[in-house]
Amino acid sequence: MFTSENGLQLNEGEVRIPSGCAVSAIIDRSGRPMTGEKIIRSIATMHDRSNGLGGGFAGYGIYPDYKDYYAFHLFFDSRTARKETEDYLAAHFEVVYSSEMKTRKVKGIHGEPLIFRYFLYPLSKRLANSLLDEEQYVVKYVNKINTDIKGAFVFSSGKNMGIFKGVGFPEDIGRFYLLDEEYEGYMWTSHGRYPTNTPGWWGGAHPFGLLSYSVVHNGEISSYDANRRYIEMFGYKCNLQTDTEVITYVIDFLLRVKGLTLEEVAKVISASFWSTIDDKSEDEKRQEIFLRKAFPSLLINGPFSIIFGFDGGLMALNDRLKLRSMVCAEKGDLAFVSSEECGIRVIEPELDSIFAPAGGQPVIYTLREGVIR
């Protein structure tokens, strides 16, 4: 219960917090596995930045026994949608194992859809006839399911990683999926949602994923329509009713399809102002001018802080004006990213270093290789 400035009593979810949403991440750069308990504590500390309309997590290294297979996590609105999807998957993939996702009853989590998990590999004959590489084949059918099968949504499709999300406060979502007991991974990212312009529903919660990529995001994308129209020319479909979905597809397009480095991706989506580029060295100037001219429609405008997860690491990035908060820290092999310092200190009170990255400057943590700032 909150009291507004005019004395009205308001319940949780009825208060608008313009800078709401929380993001958090932890990676053990030595590759040691950890349960989701720490990341749940981290995001729970920032409880007041969300309003119970969305929470979620991505864990990396969580499926070592099935690490060579694509782990599809799906929401179904009905048994009919499940049957249609399973028939479709069987026609295009080898289904190695499938099961209903294990969950527990948690107060505050209700109205959940059917949640199933499938470990898959493209059928060799289908793949050979498709003229697509393996990853593009998977992307094609993820988009087809989400677009063509009513009531079915693939919300995770990577190898040896998984996304867990829904409608509720993030700490409740973490316990709902038993992340503190059933899973161990070398990296976790998390999100507490405060939707402002889009609906709060299970498919619209963060993280958003494609293959082994995942994105959690705090902010609002004012360039969404321009970004969406451009990226949908290359076969992507934005079906999940929130601006963050397009960030995932933009990064996939630039990184996997176009072969840019993470630093170059950052220079596209959080590009320097032209006046800033003018003050850089000739080599930097040539590179940034080329990227701005090559991908003008993929510049992301609006306030944002994102954590982009990938196989082997993460990238933290603010908008170029740093209109959303983000803090990074390190302790031995552990590296942390959070919207607020409290999200780090609750896990590790004594740190080796802590800093706030500048606007538009990526911070990249990877396994074994350390950090690139």
Long-range contacts (C-beta under 8 A, 24 or more apart in sequence): 12-51, 12-52, 13-51, 13-52, 13-53, 15-51, 16-196, 17-48, 17-49, 17-51, 17-194, 18-196, 19-49, 19-218, 19-303, 19-324, 19-325, 20-49, 20-50, 20-51, 20-194, 20-196, 20-218, 21-49, 21-50, 21-191, 21-192, 21-193, 21-194, 21-217, 21-218, 21-219, 21-339, 22-46, 22-49, 22-50, 22-170, 22-191, 22-192, 22-218, 22-338, 22-339, 22-340, 22-343, 23-189, 23-190, 23-191, 23-192, 23-216, 23-217, 23-218, 23-305, 23-306, 23-307, 23-326, 23-337, 23-338, 23-339, 24-189, 24-190, 24-191, 24-307, 24-336, 24-337, 24-338, 24-339, 24-343, 25-187, 25-188, 25-189, 25-190, 25-216, 25-307, 25-309, 25-314, 25-316, 25-336, 25-337, 25-338, 26-187, 26-188, 26-334, 26-335, 26-336, 26-347, 27-186, 27-187, 27-188, 27-313, 27-314, 27-334, 27-335, 27-365, 27-367, 28-186, 28-187, 28-333, 28-334, 29-333, 29-334, 29-335, 29-365, 29-366, 29-367, 29-368, 29-369, 29-370, 30-333, 30-367, 30-368, 31-61, 31-186, 31-367, 31-368, 32-186, 32-333, 33-61, 33-184, 33-185, 33-186, 34-184, 34-185, 34-186, 34-188, 35-179, 35-180, 35-181, 35-183, 35-184, 36-174, 36-179, 36-180, 36-183, 36-185, 36-188, 37-179, 37-180, 38-188, 38-347, 39-174, 39-179, 39-188, 39-189, 39-190, 40-170, 40-171, 40-174, 40-175, 40-179, 40-180, 40-190, 41-346, 41-347, 42-190, 42-336, 42-338, 42-343, 42-344, 42-346, 42-347, 43-170, 43-171, 43-174, 43-190, 43-191, 43-192, 43-343, 44-169, 44-170, 44-171, 45-340, 45-342, 45-343, 45-346, 46-192, 46-338, 46-339, 46-340, 46-342, 46-343, 47-169, 47-171, 47-192, 49-192, 49-194, 49-218, 49-339, 49-340, 50-169, 50-170, 50-192, 50-193, 50-194, 51-193, 51-194, 51-195, 52-108, 52-167, 52-168, 52-169, 53-167, 53-193, 53-194, 53-195, 53-200, 54-165, 54-166, 54-167, 54-168, 54-191, 54-192, 54-193, 54-195, 54-200, 54-204, 54-205, 54-206, 55-165, 55-166, 55-168, 55-169, 55-170, 55-171, 55-172, 55-173, 55-174, 55-190, 55-191, 55-192, 55-193, 55-205, 56-163, 56-164, 56-165, 56-166, 56-170, 56-173, 56-190, 56-191, 56-193, 56-205, 56-206, 56-207, 56-216, 57-163, 57-164, 57-165, 57-170, 57-173, 57-174, 57-177, 57-179, 57-188, 57-189, 57-190, 57-191, 57-207, 58-156, 58-161, 58-162, 58-163, 58-164, 58-188, 58-189, 58-190, 58-207, 58-209, 58-214, 58-216, 58-309, 59-161, 59-162, 59-164, 59-179, 59-183, 59-185, 59-187, 59-188, 60-160, 60-161, 60-185, 60-186, 60-187, 60-188, 60-212, 60-309, 60-311, 60-312, 61-160, 61-161, 61-184, 61-185, 61-186, 61-187, 62-160, 62-161, 62-162, 62-183, 62-184, 62-185, 63-119, 63-159, 63-160, 63-161, 63-162, 64-160, 66-96, 66-97, 66-119, 66-160, 67-159, 67-160, 68-121, 68-159, 69-96, 69-119, 69-120, 69-121, 69-159, 70-119, 70-120, 70-121, 70-138, 70-157, 70-158, 70-159, 70-211, 71-117, 71-118, 71-119, 71-120, 71-156, 71-157, 71-158, 71-159, 71-160, 71-161, 71-162, 72-117, 72-118, 72-119, 72-120, 72-142, 72-154, 72-156, 72-157, 73-101, 73-115, 73-116, 73-117, 73-154, 73-155, 73-156, 73-157, 73-162, 73-163, 73-164, 74-115, 74-116, 74-117, 74-118, 74-145, 74-152, 74-153, 74-154, 74-155, 75-113, 75-114, 75-115, 75-152, 75-153, 75-155, 75-202, 75-203, 76-113, 76-114, 76-115, 76-116, 76-151, 76-152, 77-113, 77-114, 77-150, 77-151, 77-152, 78-114, 78-151, 79-114, 80-151, 81-149, 81-150, 81-151, 81-152, 82-114, 82-116, 82-152, 84-149, 84-152, 85-145, 85-149, 85-152, 88-141, 88-144, 88-145, 88-149, 89-118, 89-120, 92-122, 92-123, 92-126, 92-141, 93-118, 93-120, 93-121, 93-122, 93-123, 93-141, 94-120, 94-121, 94-122, 94-123, 95-119, 95-120, 96-120, 96-121, 101-177, 102-177, 102-178, 102-182, 103-176, 103-177, 103-178, 104-175, 104-176, 104-178, 106-168, 106-172, 106-175, 106-176, 107-172, 108-168, 108-169, 108-172, 109-166, 109-167, 109-168, 109-172, 109-173, 109-176, 111-167, 112-166, 112-176, 112-202, 113-202, 117-162, 135-211, 135-256, 138-211, 139-210, 139-211, 139-235, 139-252, 140-235, 142-210, 143-235, 143-236, 143-237, 146-237, 146-239, 146-240, 147-237, 147-239, 153-202, 153-203, 153-239, 153-240, 155-203, 155-208, 155-209, 156-209, 156-214, 157-209, 157-210, 157-211, 158-209, 158-211, 158-212, 158-213, 158-214, 158-311, 159-211, 159-212, 159-311, 160-212, 160-311, 161-185, 161-212, 161-214, 161-309, 161-311, 163-207, 163-208, 163-209, 163-214, 165-191, 165-202, 165-205, 165-206, 165-207, 166-202, 166-205, 167-200, 167-201, 167-202, 167-205, 173-205, 186-367, 187-309, 187-313, 187-314, 189-214, 189-216, 189-307, 189-309, 189-314, 190-216, 191-216, 191-217, 191-218, 195-242, 196-220, 197-243, 198-241, 198-242, 198-243, 199-241, 201-241, 203-240, 203-241, 204-240, 204-241, 204-242, 206-244, 207-309, 208-240, 208-242, 208-244, 208-245, 208-247, 208-248, 209-248, 210-248, 210-249, 210-252, 211-252, 211-256, 212-310, 212-311, 213-248, 213-251, 213-252, 213-255, 213-256, 213-308, 213-309, 213-310, 214-248, 214-308, 214-309, 214-310, 215-244, 215-247, 215-248, 215-251, 215-306, 215-307, 215-308, 215-309, 216-244, 216-306, 216-307, 217-244, 217-247, 217-304, 217-305, 217-306, 218-304, 218-305, 218-306, 218-324, 218-339, 219-302, 219-303, 219-304, 219-305, 219-306, 219-319, 219-323, 219-324, 220-302, 220-303, 220-304, 221-246, 221-247, 221-300, 221-301, 221-302, 221-304, 222-301, 222-302, 223-299, 223-300, 223-301, 223-302, 226-297, 227-297, 227-298, 227-300, 229-297, 230-297, 230-298, 231-298, 247-300, 247-304, 247-306, 250-298, 250-300, 251-308, 253-298, 254-295, 254-298, 255-310, 262-315, 262-362, 262-364, 263-362, 263-364, 263-372, 264-291, 265-315, 266-315, 266-317, 266-360, 266-361, 266-362, 267-291, 268-292, 268-295, 268-298, 268-299, 269-298, 269-299, 269-300, 269-317, 270-300, 270-317, 270-318, 270-319, 270-320, 270-359, 270-360, 271-299, 271-320, 271-360, 272-320, 272-360, 273-320, 305-339, 307-337, 312-366, 312-367, 313-364, 313-365, 313-366, 313-367, 313-369, 314-364, 314-365, 315-362, 315-363, 315-364, 316-357, 316-362, 316-363, 316-364, 317-357, 317-360, 317-361, 317-362, 317-363, 318-357, 318-358, 318-359, 318-360, 318-361, 319-359, 319-360, 320-359, 320-360, 321-359, 322-358, 322-359, 322-360, 323-359, 325-356, 326-356, 326-357, 327-354, 327-355, 327-356, 328-354, 328-355, 328-356, 328-357, 328-363, 329-353, 329-354, 329-355, 330-354, 330-371, 335-365, 335-371, 337-363, 337-365
